[in-house]
Amino acid sequence: MKSEITYAELCQIIAEIGEYSYTADIENINLIEAGFESLKVMLISSELKRRGINVRVSELLKKPYLAEWWKIIKMQSVSAESKKEVDRSRTETMEFPLTDVQHAYWVGRNPDQVMGGISCYLYFEFECGEIDRQRLSKAWENVQYLHSSLRTKFLESGTQVIQDKPYNSSIIIYDLQQLDETEKKEKMEAVRNEYSHKVLAVERGEVAVLILSVIGKNKTILHFGIDLLVADLKSIKIIFSDLEKLYNDCSFEKTQSPFSLEEHMKHKENEDAYRKVAAYWKEHFATLPEAPELPLKRAYQSVKKPVFKRRNFMLEKADWDRLAASAAKNQVTPAMILLTIYTQILERYSNQSDFLMNIPLFNRPSEAEDKVADFTNILLLPVKGIEERGFISKTKRIQEAFLESLDYSAYSGVKVIRDILRSRPTQKLVAPIVFSCDCMEPIITDGFAGSFGKLKYISSQTPQVLIDFQVMRFPEGILLSWDTVEDVFPKGFIEDMFSAYIECLRWTISNPDKWGEELPVISETKFAERYSGINTIGVKQNLCLHELVFRNATDRSSKTAVIEGTGRTLTYYELCKEAKKLARLLQLEGVGPGDKVAVRLPRGAEQIISVLSILLLGACYVPIGMNQPDKRIEKIVKRADIRYMVSHGCHLRLNRVNIIDVNDRAKREEISANEPVNPSSSAYVIFTSGTTGEPKGVEISHFSAMNTICDVNKKCDISEKDSLLAVSSLEFDLSVYDIFGILGTGGTIVLLDEASKTDAAQWLDLVTRYHITCWNSVPFLLRMLLEQAQAEEMKLQSLKTVLLSGDWIGTDLPAKLADVAPNSELTALGGATEGSIWSNYYQVKLPVPKEWVSIPYGTPLDGQLYRVVDQRGRDCPDWVPGELWIGGIGVAKGYVGDETTTNNKFVSFKNIRWYKTGDMGRFWNDGTIEFLGRKDTQVKFRGYRIELGEIEAAINRAEGIKSSVACIVSEGGSQKLCAFIVKNDPDSELIQDETINQSISSYLPLYMVPSEYQYGKSIPLSANGKVDRKMVAELFFKERQAVAGYEKPQGAIEEELERLWIEVLGSTKYSRDISFFKAGGDSLKAIMLIDKIKKSHLVNGDLGTAILVNAPTIRELASQIQMINQGAELTIDTI
């Protein structure tokens, strides 16, 4: 069939919608350049559809010329479906269903819904002169009878019905004339607070309210609130226009079309095109990105009733016209300019390049132009990372994506959201970030403003929305408004974000010639202020690590420097004398400046003597743990080009390595005067685990380490009066501070031996015996000490300074410390080995705020810098998570023998060398840095990015929980989110999976609630005392294996051994034939197990960890213990 429209009719439609006088000129102009918004083109498409011609909006926008449109129309045939006769037999008093959007709004009113319990509601205030109350009330009554939607009642069945009479035909009047000014102000605030967030009784037919507050003889305030179940923005314009006309002319009559919303809905559902677009979304919804993950200060699930706060910016008409003209020249609409700026702001403030936007469409059919009803449709716009950096290029890509989604908008975004929720049942808010733009015509006419005054206040609220960006036209200009649920965002975050938007908008208007450049979302001066206010670079010390120690040999020669766990003591004089003797031995063996010298010794004074002797020669020490596997030692030796090793003798045969026995120094004299060591030379190399499986050797200079040590000592007031218990191993960089931070000030360091390095009872004894004033460790080791002290009902009165770093610091730990060590002050430190021990500090004060997940990093140490950067290396705004970079004096030289990794991890920016930590963090708006965990603790689970530390913090809040570790467990191609938990009372039956879930559901979305729990006596730790997440995950896996092939231990010894295994390894049961090491044991846990076996009195004779090599199962170990008890001698391999 031929199209039922003539060329002249098409021109007339364009002229009317575009508000032109029809002339021949219309045939030759670019319609977008002439000011055709996408909304106007949608109206043209709607009018053509009404006439039986289906033309996509995107087709019209791509070829914005009349001749091209006529070609497109001529190629279309009339849809037979569209010409079907409409059944109008139903009457307005019959029930009919809700539209998709109405249904979403209606469900959102339910307080059981996440971010629900409110209505979708729009509220206005107008400042008026004198108003005739009776005329206004009558006009309002007539408006409600004129528009049947204003008499709608919404039923519990999820349907709606038009009533004969309005809920309230008259207006509400507040006469405030007799009140004083203060009372008037308070009353007006009360009225605004009540009606701006009103939930009208739509179930009884209350869908709108009109209020008049009489302030004085010639001053009134007109308040209008309406539930958007019954109206869209165009409807508001119609209501205001008709109210003004009926107020000024009570005889005004309006002829309305016989349009029926119910039949319109039914008509749409029957179209063939609907089935095609439904198929499109069903094919694509699974790949749609998530909403922007903006920083939140609390889980939005915990918000019982959202309260919105509005921010407004009025763009003057002249500026709008300039923006529209620039947009038209670039073949884009002004709305797309505003939307693109919004997406760029969201991208920068979420550090997320792909996300989903919610865009309401006002695609009202042409035959309903005078009808009050909600014709809103929801369009979901996927915004995906665009390679082009130029602003106009991004705008055009956004416009293309918008038009593609628009072509398939007949299948509403509400239906797409339902599809997404069916596939991701734990996701609660699919599209809470909204962009709503209707700037075709002013929402109020000049006639309305003349009768009722200018706009004084406007606000809106929508259930299940976090940010609602609205663009409306007023006589004064274009009003840009953000309505936000303020309570879920960090302080100052939305304010900063909105200000950034306005600045970008101003730049866009003022610089149309620069649209080819990248949009300057955030001014560089903002970050310059951040760094100048927080970060400082200044050389404080120019010393070598060992200098102050040797100086103390003269200044404090008789003062005790080192105390071993055995009770052996060394004065500064004795310590340095031994170091000089060993230095002479090393010198004779060929050690010289710049050489890398390995130190492989058990804990004790010999370690410190060796380190001092190596540094005295200008060489660099490389600690290697006694429990390091041979293969790893070989890798370290090769990577660091080590040619010398200080040891007690070593069974290893290492190529080209001269192994020097530390005891041989006794035969040597002290070294004579040697050449001064340059502070910029390397002091030590500490090897850390590499993601590739290859160890990485971090090379640090004297100068870098001394900067950290001196600043910490200054901030914590460390002096010669202090003593420290060294719990960290030499191969962990906290030992650098233990040795040189304490010995450099003339203090005393107390050393553990290998047997007591994991024995909290021994630590407690040493702390109290030697009146330890300073503690430096990872948080878990301090927790062990405190729990031991509490178990023995002891107070640590001597403890003055506590330094914690290396892992999350639980928010409960400061209070526990204050209870056990009431005279102590806690300083949280952080950074990386690559940043010379630490790079930041935070002095913790009680009480710790309840909303904190962990203790923050604080601020940089002197001479050090921090950046928080996004995926492109740009600085993140306040509160926005990104990767932490460390800069300044403390940055390492690099990774020894690994140029490739060094170049990847150490970069230059603004003439400063930075280390990319791989840690996640953010700046608060007061300059505080918050540590958010490793990148590898941010896991992807069922499509969601999850921070495991957040789960742990929520679990640890539950009553009766001591600590927890969350992990992802993979098995059989599927994944489970699990948590390992240690109770305060291991035997408590009050703590169950259900009680934990109830507790954490207030803090976490459902998809972050673990599906499986295990309970144990202690958290698995790495050799450095950090939580071993990998081991925790293996426990869940091994638990299933152990249960599947479980053979119950037999006899009293085996049953007791199983109980001890459970304490050490943390599972619930173990088969008698599973290997200790396959079940998750390692050298450290072997030590812990043997210690527990000894204390349990299972064995009568001596027992070492090496027995587990030959007897790794419960059955075999029990047999070995029985043999020992019977007096047999065992032959065992070494561990």
Secondary structure, DSSP 8 states (H G I E B T S, - for coil): ---S--HHHHHHHHHHHHT----GGGGTS-TTTTT--HHHHHHHHHHHHHTTB---HHHHHHS-SHHHHHHHHHT--B-TGGGS-----S-TTS-EE--HHHHHHHHHTSTTSTT-SS--EEEEEEEES---HHHHHHHHHHHHHH-GGGGEEE-TTSEEEE-SS-S--S-EEEE-TTS-HHHHHHHHHHHHHHHTT----GGGT--EEEEEEEEETTEEEEEEEEETTS--HHHHHHHHHHHHHHHH-TT---------HHHHHHHHHT-HHHHHHHHHHHHHGGG---------SS-GGG-SS--EEEEEEEEEHHHHHHHHHHHHHTT--HHHHHHHHHHHHHHHHHT-S-EEEEEEEE---GGGTT--S--EEEEEEEE---S--SHHHHHHHHHHHHHHHHHTTTS-HHHHHHHHHHHSTT---S--EEEEEE-SS-SS-HHHHHHH-EEEEEEEE-TT-SEEEEEEEETTEEEEEEEEEGGGS-TTHHHHHHHHHHHHHHHHHH-GGGTTS----S-HHHHHHHHHHH----------TTHHHHHHHHHTTTSEEEEETTS-EEEHHHHHHHHHHHHHHHHHTT--TT-EEEEE--SSHHHHHHHHHHHHTT-EEEE--TT--HHHHHHHHHHHT--EEEES--S---TT-EEEEGGGGGGS----------TTSEEEEEEE--TTSS-EEEEEEHHHHHHHHHHHHHHHT--TT-EEEE-S-TTSTHHHIIIIIHHTTT-EEEE--GGGTT-HHHHHHHHHHTT--EEEE-HHHHHHHHHHHHHTT---TT--EEEE-SS---TTHHHHHHHH-TT-EEEEEE--GGGSS-SEEEE--SS--TT-SS---BEE-TTEEEEEE-TTS-B--TT--EEEEEEETT---EETT-HHHHHHHEEEETTEEEEEEEEEEEE-TTS-EEEEEEGGGEEEETTEEEEHHHHHHHHHHSTTEEEEEEEEEEETTEEEEEEEEEESSTT-SS--HHHHHHHHTTTS-GGGS-SEEEEESS--B-TTS-B-HHHHHHHHHHHHHHHHT-----HHHHHHHHHHHHHHH--S---TTS-TTTTT--HHHHHHHHHHHHHTT--SS---TTHHHH--SHHHHHHHHHHHHTT--------
